[in-house]
Amino acid sequence: MAKKVGSERISREDGYLYYVGKDGFVWAAPMKHNKKGRKKKVGAQRVDKRKGFMYYLGSDGFVYETKLKNA
């Protein structure tokens, strides 16, 4: 069961892959077909990451956490 941990909504752009980095911020990395794109930090809110949990950007633009099965 996923739980919303971020209160900031992040709008997505085409051609980018979104992830929560080691520093706790949301980053956008260009996909292979996006030749002009550069890696950039897109969120201003920092998420405190815990061990045994996975963090991702949901389709609604908020950051979610879910418990890993074998962690």
DOZALUM-647394 format. One record per atom (N, C-alpha, C, CB): residue in three letters; chain; atom name; x, y negated, z. Coordinates in nm, 2 decimals, always signed. Atoms other than C-alpha are relative to their C-alpha. Glycine has a CB too. Layout:
% residues N
- ALA,A,CA,X,Y,Z
...
***
This chain:
% residues 71
- MET,A,N,+0.08,+0.12,+0.00
- MET,A,CA,+0.00,+0.00,+0.00
- MET,A,C,+0.09,-0.12,+0.00
- MET,A,CB,-0.10,+0.00,+0.12
- ALA,A,N,-0.08,+0.12,+0.01
- ALA,A,CA,+0.15,-0.33,-0.11
- ALA,A,C,-0.05,-0.11,+0.08
- ALA,A,CB,+0.01,-0.04,-0.15
- LYS,A,N,+0.04,+0.11,-0.08
- LYS,A,CA,+0.15,-0.63,+0.11
- LYS,A,C,+0.06,-0.13,-0.06
- LYS,A,CB,+0.04,+0.02,+0.15
- LYS,A,N,-0.05,+0.12,+0.05
- LYS,A,CA,+0.18,-0.99,-0.01
- LYS,A,C,+0.09,-0.07,+0.10
- LYS,A,CB,-0.12,-0.10,-0.04
- VAL,A,N,-0.09,+0.07,-0.09
- VAL,A,CA,+0.48,-1.16,+0.15
- VAL,A,C,+0.04,-0.14,-0.03
- VAL,A,CB,+0.13,+0.08,+0.02
- GLY,A,N,-0.03,+0.13,+0.04
- GLY,A,CA,+0.52,-1.47,-0.05
- GLY,A,C,-0.12,-0.09,-0.02
- GLY,A,CB,+0.08,+0.00,-0.13
- SER,A,N,+0.12,+0.08,+0.01
- SER,A,CA,+0.29,-1.77,-0.05
- SER,A,C,+0.02,-0.09,-0.13
- SER,A,CB,-0.01,-0.09,+0.12
- GLU,A,N,-0.02,+0.09,+0.11
- GLU,A,CA,+0.44,-1.94,-0.36
- GLU,A,C,-0.04,+0.08,-0.13
- GLU,A,CB,+0.15,-0.04,-0.01
- ARG,A,N,+0.04,-0.06,+0.12
- ARG,A,CA,+0.28,-1.86,-0.70
- ARG,A,C,+0.11,-0.04,-0.11
- ARG,A,CB,-0.14,-0.04,-0.04
- ILE,A,N,-0.10,+0.02,+0.10
- ILE,A,CA,+0.54,-1.82,-0.98
- ILE,A,C,-0.07,+0.03,-0.14
- ILE,A,CB,+0.12,+0.09,+0.02
- SER,A,N,+0.05,-0.02,+0.13
- SER,A,CA,+0.43,-1.87,-1.34
- SER,A,C,+0.11,+0.07,-0.09
- SER,A,CB,-0.05,-0.13,-0.07
- ARG,A,N,-0.09,-0.08,+0.08
- ARG,A,CA,+0.58,-1.62,-1.59
- ARG,A,C,+0.01,-0.06,-0.14
- ARG,A,CB,-0.05,+0.14,-0.01
- GLU,A,N,-0.03,+0.04,+0.14
- GLU,A,CA,+0.74,-1.70,-1.93
- GLU,A,C,+0.02,+0.13,-0.08
- GLU,A,CB,+0.12,-0.10,-0.01
- ASP,A,N,-0.02,-0.12,+0.08
- ASP,A,CA,+0.75,-1.46,-2.22
- ASP,A,C,+0.16,+0.01,-0.03
- ASP,A,CB,-0.07,-0.02,-0.14
- GLY,A,N,-0.14,-0.02,+0.03
- GLY,A,CA,+1.09,-1.30,-2.28
- GLY,A,C,+0.09,+0.01,+0.12
- GLY,A,CB,+0.05,-0.10,-0.09
- TYR,A,N,-0.08,-0.01,-0.13
- TYR,A,CA,+1.20,-1.28,-1.91
- TYR,A,C,-0.05,+0.11,+0.08
- TYR,A,CB,-0.01,-0.13,+0.07
- LEU,A,N,+0.03,-0.10,-0.10
- LEU,A,CA,+1.22,-1.01,-1.65
- LEU,A,C,+0.02,-0.06,+0.13
- LEU,A,CB,+0.10,+0.13,-0.02
- TYR,A,N,+0.00,+0.07,-0.13
- TYR,A,CA,+1.14,-1.12,-1.30
- TYR,A,C,+0.03,+0.11,+0.11
- TYR,A,CB,-0.13,-0.07,+0.03
- TYR,A,N,-0.03,-0.08,-0.11
- TYR,A,CA,+1.29,-0.97,-0.98
- TYR,A,C,+0.04,-0.08,+0.12
- TYR,A,CB,+0.12,+0.10,-0.04
- VAL,A,N,-0.04,+0.07,-0.12
- VAL,A,CA,+1.37,-1.05,-0.62
- VAL,A,C,+0.15,+0.04,+0.02
- VAL,A,CB,-0.09,+0.04,+0.12
- GLY,A,N,-0.14,-0.02,-0.01
- GLY,A,CA,+1.75,-1.08,-0.58
- GLY,A,C,+0.04,+0.04,+0.14
- GLY,A,CB,+0.08,-0.11,-0.05
- LYS,A,N,-0.06,-0.03,-0.13
- LYS,A,CA,+1.98,-0.98,-0.29
- LYS,A,C,-0.01,-0.12,+0.10
- LYS,A,CB,+0.14,+0.04,-0.01
- ASP,A,N,+0.01,+0.12,-0.08
- ASP,A,CA,+1.96,-1.34,-0.17
- ASP,A,C,-0.14,-0.03,+0.05
- ASP,A,CB,+0.05,-0.12,-0.07
- GLY,A,N,+0.14,+0.02,-0.04
- GLY,A,CA,+1.58,-1.32,-0.13
- GLY,A,C,-0.08,-0.09,-0.09
- GLY,A,CB,-0.01,-0.05,+0.14
- PHE,A,N,+0.07,+0.09,+0.09
- PHE,A,CA,+1.49,-1.56,-0.41
- PHE,A,C,-0.05,+0.08,-0.13
- PHE,A,CB,+0.09,-0.12,-0.04
- VAL,A,N,+0.04,-0.07,+0.12
- VAL,A,CA,+1.30,-1.47,-0.73
- VAL,A,C,+0.08,-0.06,-0.12
- VAL,A,CB,-0.16,-0.03,-0.02
- TRP,A,N,-0.08,+0.03,+0.11
- TRP,A,CA,+1.51,-1.47,-1.04
- TRP,A,C,-0.06,+0.05,-0.13
- TRP,A,CB,+0.14,+0.06,+0.01
- ALA,A,N,+0.05,-0.03,+0.13
- ALA,A,CA,+1.43,-1.46,-1.41
- ALA,A,C,+0.12,+0.03,-0.09
- ALA,A,CB,-0.09,-0.11,-0.07
- ALA,A,N,-0.11,-0.04,+0.08
- ALA,A,CA,+1.67,-1.27,-1.64
- ALA,A,C,-0.06,+0.02,-0.14
- ALA,A,CB,+0.07,+0.13,+0.05
- PRO,A,N,+0.05,-0.02,+0.13
- PRO,A,CA,+1.63,-1.28,-2.02
- PRO,A,C,+0.00,+0.14,-0.05
- PRO,A,CB,+0.08,-0.09,-0.10
- MET,A,N,+0.00,-0.13,+0.06
- MET,A,CA,+1.53,-0.96,-2.20
- MET,A,C,+0.09,+0.00,-0.12
- MET,A,CB,-0.15,+0.04,-0.04
- LYS,A,N,-0.09,-0.01,+0.11
- LYS,A,CA,+1.74,-0.83,-2.48
- LYS,A,C,-0.04,-0.08,-0.13
- LYS,A,CB,+0.02,+0.15,-0.04
- HIS,A,N,+0.05,+0.07,+0.12
- HIS,A,CA,+1.53,-0.98,-2.76
- HIS,A,C,+0.00,-0.16,+0.02
- HIS,A,CB,-0.14,+0.04,-0.04
- ASN,A,N,+0.00,+0.14,-0.03
- ASN,A,CA,+1.55,-1.33,-2.59
- ASN,A,C,+0.15,-0.05,+0.00
- ASN,A,CB,-0.06,-0.03,+0.14
- LYS,A,N,-0.15,+0.03,+0.02
- LYS,A,CA,+1.89,-1.45,-2.73
- LYS,A,C,+0.04,-0.13,+0.06
- LYS,A,CB,+0.03,+0.00,-0.15
- LYS,A,N,-0.04,+0.13,-0.05
- LYS,A,CA,+1.87,-1.81,-2.61
- LYS,A,C,-0.02,-0.01,+0.15
- LYS,A,CB,-0.09,-0.10,-0.07
- GLY,A,N,+0.03,+0.01,-0.14
- GLY,A,CA,+1.76,-1.74,-2.25
- GLY,A,C,+0.12,+0.02,+0.09
- GLY,A,CB,-0.10,+0.10,+0.04
- ARG,A,N,-0.11,-0.01,-0.10
- ARG,A,CA,+1.98,-1.77,-1.94
- ARG,A,C,-0.07,+0.05,+0.13
- ARG,A,CB,+0.08,-0.13,+0.02
- LYS,A,N,+0.05,-0.04,-0.14
- LYS,A,CA,+1.94,-1.62,-1.59
- LYS,A,C,-0.02,-0.12,+0.08
- LYS,A,CB,+0.11,+0.10,+0.07
- LYS,A,N,+0.03,+0.12,-0.08
- LYS,A,CA,+1.78,-1.87,-1.36
- LYS,A,C,-0.08,+0.04,+0.12
- LYS,A,CB,-0.07,-0.10,-0.08
- LYS,A,N,+0.08,-0.01,-0.12
- LYS,A,CA,+1.63,-1.90,-1.01
- LYS,A,C,-0.13,-0.07,-0.02
- LYS,A,CB,+0.07,-0.05,+0.13
- VAL,A,N,+0.13,+0.07,+0.03
- VAL,A,CA,+1.26,-1.97,-1.04
- VAL,A,C,-0.08,-0.03,+0.12
- VAL,A,CB,-0.08,+0.09,-0.10
- GLY,A,N,+0.07,+0.03,-0.12
- GLY,A,CA,+1.13,-1.97,-0.69
- GLY,A,C,+0.07,-0.08,+0.10
- GLY,A,CB,-0.05,+0.13,+0.06
- ALA,A,N,-0.06,+0.08,-0.11
- ALA,A,CA,+1.20,-2.21,-0.40
- ALA,A,C,-0.01,+0.07,+0.13
- ALA,A,CB,-0.06,-0.14,+0.00
- GLN,A,N,+0.03,-0.07,-0.13
- GLN,A,CA,+1.07,-1.98,-0.13
- GLN,A,C,+0.09,+0.13,+0.01
- GLN,A,CB,-0.15,+0.04,+0.01
- ARG,A,N,-0.09,-0.12,-0.02
- ARG,A,CA,+1.31,-1.72,+0.02
- ARG,A,C,-0.08,+0.10,+0.08
- ARG,A,CB,+0.13,-0.04,+0.08
- VAL,A,N,+0.07,-0.11,-0.06
- VAL,A,CA,+1.18,-1.38,+0.12
- VAL,A,C,+0.10,+0.08,+0.08
- VAL,A,CB,-0.06,+0.10,-0.11
- ASP,A,N,-0.09,-0.07,-0.09
- ASP,A,CA,+1.34,-1.20,+0.42
- ASP,A,C,-0.03,+0.15,-0.04
- ASP,A,CB,-0.03,-0.02,+0.15
- LYS,A,N,+0.01,-0.14,+0.05
- LYS,A,CA,+1.41,-0.85,+0.28
- LYS,A,C,+0.03,+0.10,+0.12
- LYS,A,CB,+0.09,+0.03,-0.12
- ARG,A,N,-0.02,-0.10,-0.10
- ARG,A,CA,+1.39,-0.54,+0.51
- ARG,A,C,+0.05,+0.13,-0.07
- ARG,A,CB,-0.13,+0.02,+0.08
- LYS,A,N,-0.05,-0.12,+0.05
- LYS,A,CA,+1.56,-0.21,+0.46
- LYS,A,C,-0.11,+0.10,-0.01
- LYS,A,CB,+0.12,+0.06,+0.09
- GLY,A,N,+0.10,-0.10,+0.02
- GLY,A,CA,+1.34,+0.07,+0.32
- GLY,A,C,-0.12,-0.06,-0.07
- GLY,A,CB,-0.04,+0.05,+0.13
- PHE,A,N,+0.11,+0.06,+0.07
- PHE,A,CA,+1.11,-0.17,+0.13
- PHE,A,C,+0.05,-0.05,-0.14
- PHE,A,CB,-0.06,-0.12,+0.08
- MET,A,N,-0.02,+0.04,+0.14
- MET,A,CA,+1.09,-0.26,-0.24
- MET,A,C,-0.08,-0.13,-0.02
- MET,A,CB,-0.04,+0.10,-0.11
- TYR,A,N,+0.06,+0.13,+0.02
- TYR,A,CA,+1.01,-0.62,-0.34
- TYR,A,C,-0.01,-0.03,-0.15
- TYR,A,CB,+0.08,-0.11,+0.06
- TYR,A,N,+0.02,+0.02,+0.14
- TYR,A,CA,+0.86,-0.72,-0.67
- TYR,A,C,-0.10,-0.12,-0.02
- TYR,A,CB,-0.06,+0.12,-0.07
- LEU,A,N,+0.10,+0.11,+0.04
- LEU,A,CA,+0.66,-1.00,-0.85
- LEU,A,C,-0.12,+0.06,-0.06
- LEU,A,CB,+0.07,-0.10,-0.09
- GLY,A,N,+0.13,-0.06,+0.05
- GLY,A,CA,+0.30,-0.90,-0.90
- GLY,A,C,-0.05,-0.07,-0.12
- GLY,A,CB,-0.10,+0.00,+0.11
- SER,A,N,+0.06,+0.06,+0.12
- SER,A,CA,+0.09,-0.98,-1.20
- SER,A,C,-0.07,-0.13,+0.03
- SER,A,CB,-0.10,+0.10,-0.06
- ASP,A,N,+0.06,+0.13,-0.04
- ASP,A,CA,-0.08,-1.26,-1.01
- ASP,A,C,+0.10,-0.11,+0.03
- ASP,A,CB,-0.09,+0.02,+0.12
- GLY,A,N,-0.11,+0.10,-0.02
- GLY,A,CA,+0.26,-1.44,-0.95
- GLY,A,C,+0.05,+0.00,+0.14
- GLY,A,CB,-0.05,-0.13,-0.04
- PHE,A,N,-0.05,+0.00,-0.14
- PHE,A,CA,+0.31,-1.36,-0.58
- PHE,A,C,+0.10,+0.12,+0.02
- PHE,A,CB,-0.12,+0.01,+0.09
- VAL,A,N,-0.10,-0.11,-0.04
- VAL,A,CA,+0.59,-1.15,-0.42
- VAL,A,C,-0.07,+0.10,+0.09
- VAL,A,CB,+0.13,-0.06,+0.06
- TYR,A,N,+0.06,-0.10,-0.08
- TYR,A,CA,+0.48,-0.82,-0.28
- TYR,A,C,+0.11,+0.09,+0.06
- TYR,A,CB,-0.10,+0.08,-0.08
- GLU,A,N,-0.09,-0.10,-0.05
- GLU,A,CA,+0.66,-0.56,-0.06
- GLU,A,C,-0.08,+0.13,+0.01
- GLU,A,CB,+0.07,-0.04,+0.13
- THR,A,N,+0.06,-0.14,-0.02
- THR,A,CA,+0.59,-0.18,-0.05
- THR,A,C,+0.11,+0.09,+0.06
- THR,A,CB,-0.06,+0.05,-0.14
- LYS,A,N,-0.09,-0.09,-0.06
- LYS,A,CA,+0.75,+0.09,+0.15
- LYS,A,C,+0.05,+0.11,-0.09
- LYS,A,CB,-0.06,+0.06,+0.13
- LEU,A,N,-0.05,-0.11,+0.09
- LEU,A,CA,+0.98,+0.33,-0.03
- LEU,A,C,-0.03,+0.13,+0.06
- LEU,A,CB,+0.15,-0.02,-0.01
- LYS,A,N,+0.04,-0.13,-0.05
- LYS,A,CA,+0.89,+0.69,+0.00
- LYS,A,C,+0.10,+0.08,+0.08
- LYS,A,CB,-0.04,+0.09,-0.12
- ASN,A,N,-0.10,-0.08,-0.07
- ASN,A,CA,+1.21,+0.85,+0.10
- ASN,A,C,+0.11,-0.08,+0.07
- ASN,A,CB,+0.07,+0.10,-0.09
- ALA,A,N,-0.09,+0.09,-0.06
- ALA,A,CA,+1.38,+0.56,+0.28
- ALA,A,C,-0.01,+0.01,+0.15
- ALA,A,CB,-0.01,-0.14,-0.05
***
